């Protein structure tokens, strides 16, 4: 598996295009920010647990993995196919202060069987100082309007979840397991086997997690494309996920916050991660 590396004087990024264009490592001041389950990563049959997987053309799962479009039923597995397909490296740009590389995913017979559109998705990963920026372009090359949602599933390395302080610009979340809505005061019960919650009423464009054990404050900034933040973690695992989604799960069926791209149109989106050690 070929890994691409870019680095500046402060940070390094590692990307594996053929495993879904995934970022597998992001180091700032010599410290790894991301978690990666190496054993799962080595097995192409398993979904990756770690790095920053890409979610497209859906976020989350669908009831029975199916959706209906123009009276036809299609099957699409959880989080879509972008994270499983090989992406193509097209370009890079490096100075001592900033470095970037661009990857592209084009529709093909495999994608059209489950998602009947021609498209191109291009991502530029850029590191500068303590910031990782992901600039995205989604282009509809079909003659029909193209519905989609998009997002990221970053796994952040942590050693003691009880020392996390989570600040999300929302008063409430929906528990994706029980479907119940709860008010949010910044705390989670990390003794639960799994925490899987979606914040849909976002009042600002950034969220932070301060990890007092690692002395690391992580800030996630996102643009108007993103309507939902998901927080997910599993008991006994050294990671938590803070995921920006453009739409909640099942949006391709419900239409809730679903993006629809007109033929020949392009939609641009950006997220930014900043890692501050203190």
Secondary structure as GFF3:
##gff-version 3
##sequence-region A 1 278
A	DSSP	beta_strand	4	7	.	.	.	ID=ss1
A	DSSP	beta_strand	11	16	.	.	.	ID=ss2
A	DSSP	beta_strand	22	28	.	.	.	ID=ss3
A	DSSP	beta_strand	31	32	.	.	.	ID=ss4
A	DSSP	alpha_helix	38	42	.	.	.	ID=ss5
A	DSSP	beta_strand	52	57	.	.	.	ID=ss6
A	DSSP	three_ten_helix	63	65	.	.	.	ID=ss7
A	DSSP	beta_strand	66	69	.	.	.	ID=ss8
A	DSSP	beta_strand	72	75	.	.	.	ID=ss9
A	DSSP	beta_strand	88	94	.	.	.	ID=ss10
A	DSSP	beta_strand	98	106	.	.	.	ID=ss11
A	DSSP	alpha_helix	109	114	.	.	.	ID=ss12
A	DSSP	beta_strand	119	128	.	.	.	ID=ss13
A	DSSP	beta_strand	131	140	.	.	.	ID=ss14
A	DSSP	beta_strand	146	157	.	.	.	ID=ss15
A	DSSP	three_ten_helix	161	163	.	.	.	ID=ss16
A	DSSP	beta_strand	164	167	.	.	.	ID=ss17
A	DSSP	beta_strand	172	175	.	.	.	ID=ss18
A	DSSP	beta_strand	181	183	.	.	.	ID=ss19
A	DSSP	beta_strand	194	199	.	.	.	ID=ss20
A	DSSP	beta_strand	206	211	.	.	.	ID=ss21
A	DSSP	beta_strand	216	222	.	.	.	ID=ss22
A	DSSP	beta_strand	228	234	.	.	.	ID=ss23
A	DSSP	beta_strand	239	245	.	.	.	ID=ss24
A	DSSP	alpha_helix	251	254	.	.	.	ID=ss25
A	DSSP	beta_strand	259	261	.	.	.	ID=ss26
A	DSSP	beta_strand	266	277	.	.	.	ID=ss27
###
